[in-house]
């Protein structure tokens, strides 16, 4: 279970923070100090170009670039919004620099989330000259050493899951590649014309785009993958998309006993495991009472909505970053009760430590010191 007790200040610093608390409640001044710090090993960068992609999607070109990165890795971008830094995680969509070279710029391609706050703002308002803070590139959704002869590959992407794979395709890929991309409608396909051009120019790259419509059916998607790729067992598969699709692919690859062929990267909110969905269904909507004790706010919890979302729906503004369990900026003290990790189904009982609010939901009545 991922918990992290917060560091307690002492002496003069503690007194200064106590005074500052009067002005920033319900957040603590430490939250602001933590949020404004440059990520360890990270750097400041500037937007040097913006490019509209398809509807609701834009590419930002940033400079300087990280010293190096591997195609498929992601960075956290932090931008100042209403006096506090907000952080989100984005895959790098441009190709990494060639060995021994140094890139001056790098791209991130951002789709505005339907109910998001930061991504619509970035897509709509980001302009040349804006400052951002950039974490070091991270993530293991990367191709094995490109020089070692990878054998045939299958890329499965859905929606904005195309972005890390685009970095791979723009790099020096020299394998037989089959690419199955899913999108709801044709006008939402990101990089469509560039991928078409690549498929025309390079016979070793074959691509198909499957339109799902608004009602996405994971079983149908899986069936299409199997139909389009009869030699599944011969290909290393790199899949990036929503968690339910990746969960279904993991189950399939396990059933076929080729789970070591599958490499995945998910985006969006983690899917609730079946146990939690059942729990919520049995109780119709409410399974627990959630109290934010410092703010004196109580809300009903359905067992599948994260503590972070519940806090925001109640009008609170907890510190947060990636919203998917990576950056730990949403950790808050769990004072009472049991919460469940929405990704793994593991329970954590209050013992005085902290809990990541973005990936945990209440199982019993819970008190959070926020
Ligand atoms: S917001 Fe990043 S771990 Fe919760």
Boltz pocket constraint, residues with backbone or C-beta under 6 A from the ligand:
constraints:
  - pocket:
      binder: B
      contacts: [[A, 319], [A, 320], [A, 321], [A, 322], [A, 323], [A, 324], [A, 325], [A, 326], [A, 327], [A, 328], [A, 329], [A, 330], [A, 331], [A, 356], [A, 357], [A, 358], [A, 359]]
      max_distance: 6.0
